[in-house]
């Protein structure tokens, strides 16, 4: 799995979806090794439909962990 700084988690109430660049997003034809920053602006969560703005990295600045401390 990619470094936590490169894995993004959806922060919507019901979701918790992870975007892992090592896996990409087959449903939306995003190939493996596509960094979150390289996703199209119109890309959205495959589970709940949230926009990219609703995602936060798992670690590092602006991360999920950072917000709960």
PEZIGI-V935789 format. One record per run of one state. SS is the DSSP state (A for helix, B for strand, O for the rest). FROM is the first residue (numbers start at 1). LEN is the number of residues. Records with the same first field share a line. If there is no record, write none. Layout:
# PEZIGI-V935789
SS = FROM-LEN, FROM-LEN
This chain:
# PEZIGI-V935789
O = 1-3, 7-1, 11-7, 20-5, 29-1, 31-5, 39-5, 45-6, 58-6, 68-2
A = 4-3, 26-3, 36-3, 52-3, 64-4
B = 8-3, 18-2, 25-1, 30-1, 44-1, 51-1, 55-3
